[in-house]
């Protein structure tokens, strides 16, 4: 048989066409090698594991992970000139109202089709910052001022189950033992059949993974993470609507600081927080922490952002200084985490495109802008389509956090 030959120009044209066609298909995260809590994915959903919480380690010298590096995960969303963000008004954490609002939000961004498929494994990263190191304002629960409320997670988990998710994991690198139970997550996990995972520990695996950020990393070329974060099919950030002293705002993207084990990211064994991510001093933190946030979001991309702004706190991330309870009464969701954070920032009365030292970025570079520059999404309001409530109708001005003391 005579062999057909093509010119070098024709070969390049065919290769470019094939690459373009491949880019048009929605990307799905690939499963990294290594032990898996479940061996195979059945054709129909099966009951999820019995809820369990892992123990927070006693502070020790930072470990040296020996796990093999796994590839960077590709996000499923494709940032475009018309990102979709949904906003819902919710007056309380009443279970029925929150469930209805979450379903409305998901409908507003096109539903879960293509994001969650039958048999998928899904991780929901919540914000339980500080643990018992801080006390909520008198008469106001922590989950109604500075932590993600479990009813928001319950409502989202129910929708994920309806979409066919086989395994659900509620994850956070806890600051102390008992946080999952103390803040209502053990009850939620039991109700929706989810597994609680403390990301300070490698369980349910034997060791941590070392996850690369990819070309153009800012501060960290790779991160130590629980292997589960790379093996789930869908990763969701369920954050709280808050200001932050060292990052301007702490929303869906900043929530990822709680992905890495505390013991591996502190400057001193006596530090109970991830001090190495912030830097040795406030001047260093101004440029370092925003870029660490972007590095984390590239290492573990967010497929869906859901921001709890039903109840929050003013002028800071946790109760200290000028912190005061607020009731914005909103939920925000998007497949574009940068756009979700931009709309949430605007609801807080801030300009998401502001530059240091303008509010809310009075002490830090704008990580929303940095993320946008890296192609993670858009922070420009004129490039975002908002479904549901208008920003102007739900705006609740927040005071920026000027210092750690408020």
LINDA-V60338 format. One record per helix or strand. SS is the DSSP state (A for helix, B for strand). FROM is the first residue (numbers start at 1). TO is the last residue. If there is no record, write none. Layout:
BEGIN
ss->SS from->FROM to->TO
ss->SS from->FROM to->TO
END
This chain:
BEGIN
ss->A from->8 to->23
ss->B from->69 to->70
ss->B from->83 to->89
ss->A from->95 to->108
ss->B from->121 to->125
ss->A from->131 to->133
ss->A from->142 to->144
ss->A from->150 to->162
ss->B from->167 to->172
ss->A from->179 to->182
ss->A from->185 to->192
ss->B from->194 to->198
ss->B from->209 to->212
ss->B from->222 to->225
ss->A from->228 to->231
ss->B from->234 to->240
ss->B from->242 to->244
ss->B from->248 to->250
ss->A from->254 to->259
ss->A from->262 to->264
ss->A from->275 to->278
ss->A from->282 to->299
ss->B from->304 to->309
ss->B from->312 to->314
ss->B from->324 to->326
ss->B from->330 to->334
ss->A from->337 to->347
ss->A from->367 to->373
ss->A from->381 to->383
ss->B from->384 to->388
ss->A from->391 to->394
END
